[in-house]
Amino acid sequence: MSEETKAQGCSEESCATCAHADGCSSKKTDMREPANPYSSVKRVIGVVSGKGGVGKSFVTASLARMMREKGYNVGILDADITGPSIPKMYGIHGQAKGSEEGIFPALAKDGTRIMSVNLLLDDEEAPVIWRGPIIAGVVKQFWTDVIWDDIDYLFVDMPPGTGDVPLTVFQSFPVDGIVIVTSPQDLVQMIVKKAYGMAKQMNIPVLGIVENYSYVKCPDCGKEIKIFGESHIDEIAESYGVPVLGKMPIDTKMAEAVEEERFYDITNPYIKDIEL
Ligand SMILES: Nc1ncnc2c1ncn2[C@@H]1O[C@H](COP(=O)(O)OP(=O)(O)OP(=O)(O)O)[C@@H](O)[C@H]1O
């Protein structure tokens, strides 16, 4: 019997005392990257979605605002390299500054610290046409090279899907949990399953699901119009044993704040607390 077969069925903890652990493929390798030596981050929360445009950045910034309003020091790491939207939401333009110690995140009007590829490009409107490994490398540098000084909550705005970048973030950063963002459409069940499955495989807790675009409120009669159909998020969330953190309507006031680049003014009343 090979050493590897003998090792099968071991618990992860038993690797520490196992004589065969070094040559065993079932041993979990820790691929975490060290943070910048000047960083101090208490909690890292990833915000993921199965497909684009469901409002992931909107939810990331809403969670960041919630924590900021509670008095926490908050950062947003914009890992959506090819579709960065966080700096603009906060009215941040121009380039990040650095020193020998590392790169300083930009400071938003509400004190939120932000790092995004847009703050490194000469022209923020130029497209990022890089291959996957380069993109993943940049995201890693947002953790290893950026000085996240005294941060209570660092929110990571992921690109949609379960590709290179979410994998890099889950493997390289000490992620405490993820929030899944969806919309009330047919594919939701499959999308949640994929995001949930990835987090589970990486041993990362799912903190909850946010449904966006749940309805729009008629400005005249107050009726809730379910543009994308009935929501099934409660059943889906229950089947995975995770909470629904909110069902957000399309809110024209909040959309306006995004357009006017003043998300630092926003309180999103539709999302529940996720304090860890
Ligand atoms: N509940 C909402 N009410 C009003 N506007 C919203 C709402 N949710 C999202 N939006 C707006 O819809 C657009 C898309 O949202 P957002 O950029 O957050 O999506 P995303 O999932 O991060 O997109 P991508 O996949 O491209 O990164 C943005 O302009 C955002 O401000």
The ligand as an SDF file (V2000), in Angstrom:
LIG
                    3D

 31 33  0  0  0  0  0  0  0  0999 V2000
  -30.4970   48.3620   -6.2280 N   0  0  0  0  0  0  0  0  0  0  0  0
  -30.0420   49.2310   -7.1260 C   0  0  0  0  0  0  0  0  0  0  0  0
  -30.6880   50.3950   -7.3350 N   0  0  0  0  0  0  0  0  0  0  0  0
  -30.2580   51.2660   -8.2470 C   0  0  0  0  0  0  0  0  0  0  0  0
  -29.1450   51.0830   -9.0060 N   0  0  0  0  0  0  0  0  0  0  0  0
  -28.4550   49.9500   -8.8370 C   0  0  0  0  0  0  0  0  0  0  0  0
  -28.8640   48.9730   -7.8880 C   0  0  0  0  0  0  0  0  0  0  0  0
  -27.9730   47.9500   -7.9360 N   0  0  0  0  0  0  0  0  0  0  0  0
  -27.0640   48.2770   -8.8690 C   0  0  0  0  0  0  0  0  0  0  0  0
  -27.3470   49.4610   -9.4210 N   0  0  0  0  0  0  0  0  0  0  0  0
  -26.6050   50.1220  -10.5060 C   0  0  0  0  0  0  0  0  0  0  0  0
  -26.4830   49.1780  -11.5750 O   0  0  0  0  0  0  0  0  0  0  0  0
  -25.1930   49.2330  -12.1840 C   0  0  0  0  0  0  0  0  0  0  0  0
  -24.4930   47.8880  -12.0820 C   0  0  0  0  0  0  0  0  0  0  0  0
  -24.1970   47.6290  -10.7230 O   0  0  0  0  0  0  0  0  0  0  0  0
  -22.7520   47.1490  -10.2440 P   0  0  0  0  0  0  0  0  0  0  0  0
  -21.6610   47.8830  -10.9520 O   0  0  0  0  0  0  0  0  0  0  0  0
  -22.7430   47.1530   -8.7750 O   0  0  0  0  0  0  0  0  0  0  0  0
  -22.8170   45.6460  -10.7780 O   0  0  0  0  0  0  0  0  0  0  0  0
  -21.6950   44.5280  -10.7460 P   0  0  0  0  0  0  0  0  0  0  0  0
  -22.3900   43.2540  -10.4820 O   0  0  0  0  0  0  0  0  0  0  0  0
  -20.5920   44.9120   -9.8320 O   0  0  0  0  0  0  0  0  0  0  0  0
  -21.1970   44.6120  -12.2370 O   0  0  0  0  0  0  0  0  0  0  0  0
  -19.9430   43.8800  -12.8870 P   0  0  0  0  0  0  0  0  0  0  0  0
  -20.2920   42.4760  -12.9550 O   0  0  0  0  0  0  0  0  0  0  0  0
  -19.8480   44.5420  -14.2310 O   0  0  0  0  0  0  0  0  0  0  0  0
  -18.7690   44.1610  -12.0100 O   0  0  0  0  0  0  0  0  0  0  0  0
  -24.4430   50.3560  -11.4830 C   0  0  0  0  0  0  0  0  0  0  0  0
  -24.5950   51.5420  -12.1840 O   0  0  0  0  0  0  0  0  0  0  0  0
  -25.1680   50.4400  -10.1230 C   0  0  0  0  0  0  0  0  0  0  0  0
  -25.0450   51.6940   -9.5530 O   0  0  0  0  0  0  0  0  0  0  0  0
  1  2  1  0
  2  3  1  0
  2  7  2  0
  3  4  2  0
  4  5  1  0
  5  6  2  0
  6  7  1  0
  6 10  1  0
  7  8  1  0
  8  9  2  0
  9 10  1  0
 10 11  1  0
 11 12  1  0
 11 30  1  0
 12 13  1  0
 13 14  1  0
 13 28  1  0
 14 15  1  0
 15 16  1  0
 16 17  2  0
 16 18  1  0
 16 19  1  0
 19 20  1  0
 20 21  2  0
 20 22  1  0
 20 23  1  0
 23 24  1  0
 24 25  2  0
 24 26  1  0
 24 27  1  0
 28 29  1  0
 28 30  1  0
 30 31  1  0
M  END
$$$$
